[in-house]
Amino acid sequence: MTESERVCPAEEKFALAPADLETRIALLLLIIALGVLSVVDLAVGVSEPAELPESLTGLGIVALVAVLPVAVFFAFTPTAYILNAQGVMIARRLVRPVYVPYAQVRNVALRRFPGPPFATVRLGSYPPWGLFGYFGRFKVEHLGWIRVYATSWENELVVLETEREPYFLSPTEPQRFYEALRARLDGTAV
């Protein structure tokens, strides 16, 4: 192993913070609502056997309408932050990762927020619908356009200030992620 590999591995992977209580409650409420709807629908179908096919069709349509947005949220949810030689990669469950080259990062900071800032325009999963986390581009008062790839607002967030807009990230260990990223940006990690 060379000296540079000991100082800075070629790739460092960081986990995301556990999901906010709000996120877990939204997912639980969705599951409960679908469960209650299913039980009621089956009870109606059993009490009126002639209506069972219509009842199951209606249940299937409602389930499809509920599951499609959940599937989209699941696919785009961030799963890990990876620092490599060229930049920050934000891995997602079922779609291509988001990539932020170090050359585009002007500054990196640790910031604490009392909660998710109010977004006037939402293009992604954001409160109160962050079923698996928060992702996407949002117009926020006092901040302008931001990109969020996070699972929690409870701890410090790492904010990457880029040429276009800031990226808000929520690693499990924000200080360690910040220091590793800062070292790569300063060139001291190579």
C-alpha atoms as a printed R data frame, in Angstrom:
    type eleno elety resid chain resno       x       y       z
1   ATOM     1    CA   MET     A     1   0.000   0.000   0.000
2   ATOM     2    CA   THR     A     2   1.440   3.356  -1.010
3   ATOM     3    CA   GLU     A     3   1.636   6.365   1.295
4   ATOM     4    CA   SER     A     4  -1.121   8.206  -0.612
5   ATOM     5    CA   GLU     A     5  -3.477   5.196  -0.311
6   ATOM     6    CA   ARG     A     6  -2.936   5.144   3.456
7   ATOM     7    CA   VAL     A     7  -3.677   8.862   3.745
8   ATOM     8    CA   CYS     A     8  -6.672   8.842   1.418
9   ATOM     9    CA   PRO     A     9  -8.392   5.747   0.116
10  ATOM    10    CA   ALA     A    10  -9.463   5.875  -3.520
11  ATOM    11    CA   GLU     A    11 -13.078   5.845  -2.409
12  ATOM    12    CA   GLU     A    12 -14.721   6.558   0.941
13  ATOM    13    CA   LYS     A    13 -18.350   5.620   1.554
14  ATOM    14    CA   PHE     A    14 -20.507   7.378   4.152
15  ATOM    15    CA   ALA     A    15 -23.909   6.216   5.395
16  ATOM    16    CA   LEU     A    16 -26.914   8.515   5.638
17  ATOM    17    CA   ALA     A    17 -28.404   9.542   8.961
18  ATOM    18    CA   PRO     A    18 -31.426   7.544  10.164
19  ATOM    19    CA   ALA     A    19 -34.754   8.824   8.861
20  ATOM    20    CA   ASP     A    20 -36.590  11.607  10.693
21  ATOM    21    CA   LEU     A    21 -39.577  10.721  12.875
22  ATOM    22    CA   GLU     A    22 -41.751  12.650  10.400
23  ATOM    23    CA   THR     A    23 -40.564  10.384   7.588
24  ATOM    24    CA   ARG     A    24 -41.271   7.217   9.555
25  ATOM    25    CA   ILE     A    25 -44.725   8.489  10.578
26  ATOM    26    CA   ALA     A    26 -45.650   9.338   6.963
27  ATOM    27    CA   LEU     A    27 -44.672   5.825   5.848
28  ATOM    28    CA   LEU     A    28 -46.525   4.217   8.773
29  ATOM    29    CA   LEU     A    29 -49.686   6.240   8.034
30  ATOM    30    CA   LEU     A    30 -49.582   5.170   4.398
31  ATOM    31    CA   ILE     A    31 -49.237   1.508   5.376
32  ATOM    32    CA   ILE     A    32 -52.070   1.767   7.929
33  ATOM    33    CA   ALA     A    33 -54.355   3.531   5.431
34  ATOM    34    CA   LEU     A    34 -53.747   0.863   2.782
35  ATOM    35    CA   GLY     A    35 -54.280  -1.897   5.363
36  ATOM    36    CA   VAL     A    36 -57.571  -0.445   6.618
37  ATOM    37    CA   LEU     A    37 -58.769   0.121   3.071
38  ATOM    38    CA   SER     A    38 -57.926  -3.482   2.176
39  ATOM    39    CA   VAL     A    39 -59.745  -4.916   5.195
40  ATOM    40    CA   VAL     A    40 -62.846  -2.779   4.563
41  ATOM    41    CA   ASP     A    41 -62.856  -3.652   0.883
42  ATOM    42    CA   LEU     A    42 -62.538  -7.381   1.580
43  ATOM    43    CA   ALA     A    43 -65.249  -7.202   4.260
44  ATOM    44    CA   VAL     A    44 -67.621  -5.577   1.769
45  ATOM    45    CA   GLY     A    45 -66.693  -8.150  -0.860
46  ATOM    46    CA   VAL     A    46 -67.259 -11.097   1.502
47  ATOM    47    CA   SER     A    47 -70.614  -9.750   2.709
48  ATOM    48    CA   GLU     A    48 -71.789  -9.314  -0.890
49  ATOM    49    CA   PRO     A    49 -70.151 -12.120  -2.932
50  ATOM    50    CA   ALA     A    50 -71.619 -10.772  -6.171
51  ATOM    51    CA   GLU     A    51 -69.713  -7.518  -5.657
52  ATOM    52    CA   LEU     A    52 -66.379  -9.198  -4.835
53  ATOM    53    CA   PRO     A    53 -64.846  -8.810  -8.342
54  ATOM    54    CA   GLU     A    54 -65.754  -5.089  -8.456
55  ATOM    55    CA   SER     A    55 -64.533  -4.667  -4.908
56  ATOM    56    CA   LEU     A    56 -61.158  -6.250  -5.673
57  ATOM    57    CA   THR     A    57 -60.822  -4.185  -8.854
58  ATOM    58    CA   GLY     A    58 -61.445  -0.993  -6.869
59  ATOM    59    CA   LEU     A    59 -58.914  -2.063  -4.248
60  ATOM    60    CA   GLY     A    60 -56.364  -2.800  -6.960
61  ATOM    61    CA   ILE     A    61 -56.811   0.659  -8.503
62  ATOM    62    CA   VAL     A    62 -56.474   2.402  -5.143
63  ATOM    63    CA   ALA     A    63 -53.405   0.324  -4.276
64  ATOM    64    CA   LEU     A    64 -51.825   1.135  -7.645
65  ATOM    65    CA   VAL     A    65 -52.462   4.861  -7.196
66  ATOM    66    CA   ALA     A    66 -50.876   4.711  -3.718
67  ATOM    67    CA   VAL     A    67 -47.961   2.441  -4.623
68  ATOM    68    CA   LEU     A    68 -46.779   4.302  -7.746
69  ATOM    69    CA   PRO     A    69 -45.650   7.477  -5.912
70  ATOM    70    CA   VAL     A    70 -44.108   5.337  -3.158
71  ATOM    71    CA   ALA     A    71 -42.150   3.378  -5.796
72  ATOM    72    CA   VAL     A    72 -40.882   6.639  -7.331
73  ATOM    73    CA   PHE     A    73 -39.858   7.967  -3.901
74  ATOM    74    CA   PHE     A    74 -38.119   4.657  -3.158
75  ATOM    75    CA   ALA     A    75 -36.213   4.680  -6.480
76  ATOM    76    CA   PHE     A    76 -34.849   8.217  -6.079
77  ATOM    77    CA   THR     A    77 -34.034   8.069  -2.353
78  ATOM    78    CA   PRO     A    78 -30.338   8.610  -1.542
79  ATOM    79    CA   THR     A    79 -28.559   5.613  -0.010
80  ATOM    80    CA   ALA     A    80 -24.925   6.685   0.503
81  ATOM    81    CA   TYR     A    81 -22.394   9.439  -0.098
82  ATOM    82    CA   ILE     A    82 -19.190   8.363  -1.807
83  ATOM    83    CA   LEU     A    83 -16.057  10.500  -2.015
84  ATOM    84    CA   ASN     A    84 -13.781   9.442  -4.853
85  ATOM    85    CA   ALA     A    85 -10.857  11.037  -6.677
86  ATOM    86    CA   GLN     A    86 -13.036  13.304  -8.843
87  ATOM    87    CA   GLY     A    87 -15.998  14.289  -6.664
88  ATOM    88    CA   VAL     A    88 -18.942  13.450  -4.451
89  ATOM    89    CA   MET     A    89 -21.263  10.721  -5.675
90  ATOM    90    CA   ILE     A    90 -24.726  10.494  -4.121
91  ATOM    91    CA   ALA     A    91 -25.862   6.898  -4.589
92  ATOM    92    CA   ARG     A    92 -29.596   6.285  -4.982
93  ATOM    93    CA   ARG     A    93 -31.656   3.089  -4.732
94  ATOM    94    CA   LEU     A    94 -32.777   2.378  -8.300
95  ATOM    95    CA   VAL     A    95 -31.652   5.274 -10.482
96  ATOM    96    CA   ARG     A    96 -28.311   6.729 -11.538
97  ATOM    97    CA   PRO     A    97 -26.289   8.446  -8.827
98  ATOM    98    CA   VAL     A    98 -25.952  12.215  -8.614
99  ATOM    99    CA   TYR     A    99 -22.392  13.398  -9.164
100 ATOM   100    CA   VAL     A   100 -20.860  16.674  -7.927
101 ATOM   101    CA   PRO     A   101 -17.269  17.209  -9.173
102 ATOM   102    CA   TYR     A   102 -14.881  18.803  -6.686
103 ATOM   103    CA   ALA     A   103 -14.130  21.472  -9.294
104 ATOM   104    CA   GLN     A   104 -17.702  22.782  -8.913
105 ATOM   105    CA   VAL     A   105 -17.599  22.981  -5.097
106 ATOM   106    CA   ARG     A   106 -16.827  26.513  -3.900
107 ATOM   107    CA   ASN     A   107 -17.256  25.851  -0.194
108 ATOM   108    CA   VAL     A   108 -18.408  23.184   2.233
109 ATOM   109    CA   ALA     A   109 -20.020  23.920   5.592
110 ATOM   110    CA   LEU     A   110 -21.727  22.233   8.513
111 ATOM   111    CA   ARG     A   111 -25.129  23.782   9.285
112 ATOM   112    CA   ARG     A   112 -27.916  22.982  11.690
113 ATOM   113    CA   PHE     A   113 -31.531  23.708  10.828
114 ATOM   114    CA   PRO     A   114 -34.532  23.659  13.184
115 ATOM   115    CA   GLY     A   115 -36.311  21.533  10.590
116 ATOM   116    CA   PRO     A   116 -36.778  21.416   6.870
117 ATOM   117    CA   PRO     A   117 -37.070  24.954   5.494
118 ATOM   118    CA   PHE     A   118 -40.380  25.792   3.846
119 ATOM   119    CA   ALA     A   119 -40.163  25.147   0.114
120 ATOM   120    CA   THR     A   120 -42.339  27.288  -2.161
121 ATOM   121    CA   VAL     A   121 -41.612  25.109  -5.199
122 ATOM   122    CA   ARG     A   122 -41.079  21.381  -4.783
123 ATOM   123    CA   LEU     A   123 -39.551  19.146  -7.443
124 ATOM   124    CA   GLY     A   124 -38.933  15.973  -5.460
125 ATOM   125    CA   SER     A   125 -39.696  14.293  -2.144
126 ATOM   126    CA   TYR     A   126 -39.984  16.898   0.589
127 ATOM   127    CA   PRO     A   127 -41.909  17.299   3.852
128 ATOM   128    CA   PRO     A   128 -44.483  16.126   4.599
129 ATOM   129    CA   TRP     A   129 -44.065  13.470   1.916
130 ATOM   130    CA   GLY     A   130 -40.461  12.400   2.456
131 ATOM   131    CA   LEU     A   131 -41.418   8.743   2.721
132 ATOM   132    CA   PHE     A   132 -37.855   7.389   2.512
133 ATOM   133    CA   GLY     A   133 -35.931  10.648   2.795
134 ATOM   134    CA   TYR     A   134 -35.755  13.972   1.021
135 ATOM   135    CA   PHE     A   135 -34.425  14.451  -2.479
136 ATOM   136    CA   GLY     A   136 -34.741  16.872  -5.330
137 ATOM   137    CA   ARG     A   137 -34.609  20.544  -6.145
138 ATOM   138    CA   PHE     A   138 -36.531  23.102  -4.075
139 ATOM   139    CA   LYS     A   139 -37.062  26.853  -3.996
140 ATOM   140    CA   VAL     A   140 -36.671  27.931  -0.384
141 ATOM   141    CA   GLU     A   141 -37.223  31.365   1.111
142 ATOM   142    CA   HIS     A   142 -33.917  33.057   2.099
143 ATOM   143    CA   LEU     A   143 -31.875  30.290   0.415
144 ATOM   144    CA   GLY     A   144 -33.142  30.313  -3.174
145 ATOM   145    CA   TRP     A   145 -32.882  27.085  -5.157
146 ATOM   146    CA   ILE     A   146 -31.340  24.177  -3.240
147 ATOM   147    CA   ARG     A   147 -30.785  20.477  -3.908
148 ATOM   148    CA   VAL     A   148 -31.501  18.073  -1.081
149 ATOM   149    CA   TYR     A   149 -30.274  14.482  -0.790
150 ATOM   150    CA   ALA     A   150 -30.914  13.771   2.882
151 ATOM   151    CA   THR     A   151 -32.787  11.527   5.278
152 ATOM   152    CA   SER     A   152 -32.847  13.721   8.364
153 ATOM   153    CA   TRP     A   153 -32.853  17.363   9.468
154 ATOM   154    CA   GLU     A   154 -32.227  16.474  13.143
155 ATOM   155    CA   ASN     A   155 -28.405  16.627  13.109
156 ATOM   156    CA   GLU     A   156 -25.981  18.907  11.335
157 ATOM   157    CA   LEU     A   157 -26.184  18.890   7.565
158 ATOM   158    CA   VAL     A   158 -23.208  19.135   5.255
159 ATOM   159    CA   VAL     A   159 -23.863  21.900   2.742
160 ATOM   160    CA   LEU     A   160 -21.904  21.831  -0.505
161 ATOM   161    CA   GLU     A   161 -21.955  25.290  -2.059
162 ATOM   162    CA   THR     A   162 -21.515  24.872  -5.799
163 ATOM   163    CA   GLU     A   163 -21.461  27.219  -8.764
164 ATOM   164    CA   ARG     A   164 -25.178  26.608  -9.367
165 ATOM   165    CA   GLU     A   165 -26.854  25.888  -6.013
166 ATOM   166    CA   PRO     A   166 -26.123  24.337  -2.613
167 ATOM   167    CA   TYR     A   167 -26.507  20.616  -1.934
168 ATOM   168    CA   PHE     A   168 -27.827  19.585   1.484
169 ATOM   169    CA   LEU     A   169 -26.553  16.175   2.689
170 ATOM   170    CA   SER     A   170 -27.201  14.292   5.943
171 ATOM   171    CA   PRO     A   171 -24.436  11.764   6.647
172 ATOM   172    CA   THR     A   172 -24.575   9.698   9.837
173 ATOM   173    CA   GLU     A   173 -21.306  11.295  10.959
174 ATOM   174    CA   PRO     A   174 -21.440  14.848   9.580
175 ATOM   175    CA   GLN     A   175 -18.147  15.981  11.160
176 ATOM   176    CA   ARG     A   176 -16.185  13.007   9.789
177 ATOM   177    CA   PHE     A   177 -17.729  13.438   6.309
178 ATOM   178    CA   TYR     A   178 -17.011  17.177   6.410
179 ATOM   179    CA   GLU     A   179 -13.362  16.611   7.367
180 ATOM   180    CA   ALA     A   180 -12.838  13.950   4.675
181 ATOM   181    CA   LEU     A   181 -14.447  16.178   2.056
182 ATOM   182    CA   ARG     A   182 -12.486  19.240   3.194
183 ATOM   183    CA   ALA     A   183  -9.239  17.246   2.965
184 ATOM   184    CA   ARG     A   184 -10.035  16.219  -0.611
185 ATOM   185    CA   LEU     A   185 -10.990  19.761  -1.579
186 ATOM   186    CA   ASP     A   186  -7.810  21.207  -0.043
187 ATOM   187    CA   GLY     A   187  -5.685  18.553  -1.741
188 ATOM   188    CA   THR     A   188  -4.260  17.370   1.585
189 ATOM   189    CA   ALA     A   189  -5.878  13.957   1.236
190 ATOM   190    CA   VAL     A   190  -4.013  12.956  -1.918
